[in-house]
């Protein structure tokens, strides 16, 4: 389900099971703006997941179909992807 909602995602994590943080971009943006921050947060001991919402970044062809519900579903799918990652503590995800 996560792959269908997010057009691209980049997990960044240390080598142990750690808390996870999902970083979502704003309108007409992409995960690119958060990659440096994700690496900095990972260096502090958390796993980060940046992702591109449907209708943004490389998926701008679908921009006119973006809804708040769609963005919420994409964000929830990214959270599911993060909590399912073996490096993330599923009980400590933001």
C-alpha positions in Angstrom: 0.0 0.0 0.0 2.8 2.4 0.8 4.3 2.2 -2.7 1.0 3.2 -4.3 0.6 6.3 -2.2 4.1 7.7 -2.2 5.9 8.1 -5.6 9.3 8.0 -4.0 10.7 7.5 -0.4 14.2 7.6 1.1 14.8 5.9 4.5 17.9 7.2 6.4 18.8 5.2 9.6 21.7 4.3 11.9 22.6 0.7 12.5 20.4 -0.1 15.5 16.6 -0.2 16.2 15.7 3.5 16.9 12.8 5.9 17.1 11.5 6.9 13.6 10.5 10.3 12.2 8.5 10.9 9.1 9.2 14.2 7.3 6.5 15.4 4.9 7.0 18.2 2.4 4.6 21.0 1.6 2.7 21.8 -1.6 4.6 21.9 -4.9 7.7 20.6 -3.1 9.6 17.3 -2.6 11.5 15.2 -0.2 14.7 16.9 -1.4 14.3 19.8 1.0 14.4 17.4 4.0 17.2 15.0 3.0 20.0 17.0 4.8 17.8 17.3 7.9 17.0 13.6 7.8 20.8 12.8 7.7 21.4 15.2 10.7 18.5 13.6 12.7 19.8 10.1 11.8 23.2 11.1 13.2 21.5 11.9 16.5 20.1 8.4 16.7 16.8 8.3 14.9 15.6 6.9 11.6 14.0 9.3 9.2 11.8 8.7 6.2 11.4 11.5 3.6 8.9 10.9 0.8 7.3 12.5 -2.1 3.5 12.8 -1.9 1.5 11.9 -5.0 1.0 14.9 -7.3 4.3 16.5 -6.2 7.9 16.3 -7.3 8.3 13.8 -10.1 4.5 13.1 -10.1 3.3 16.7 -11.0 1.2 15.3 -13.8 -1.3 14.3 -11.2 -1.2 17.7 -9.4 -4.8 18.5 -10.2 -6.0 15.2 -8.5 -4.3 15.9 -5.2 -6.7 16.1 -2.3 -6.3 16.5 1.5 -7.5 13.0 1.9 -5.0 11.8 -0.7 -2.2 13.6 1.1 -3.3 12.1 4.4 -3.4 8.6 2.9 0.1 9.1 1.5 1.4 10.3 4.8 -0.2 7.4 6.6 1.3 5.0 4.1 4.7 6.5 4.7 4.2 6.1 8.4 3.3 2.4 7.8 6.5 2.0 5.7 8.6 3.5 8.5 7.0 1.4 11.3 7.6 -1.7 9.2 11.3 -1.0 8.6 13.5 -3.3 10.6 15.7 -0.4 11.9 12.7 1.6 13.3 11.2 1.0 16.7 7.5 0.6 15.7 6.4 1.9 19.1 8.4 5.2 18.8 7.4 6.8 15.5 6.5 10.5 14.9 
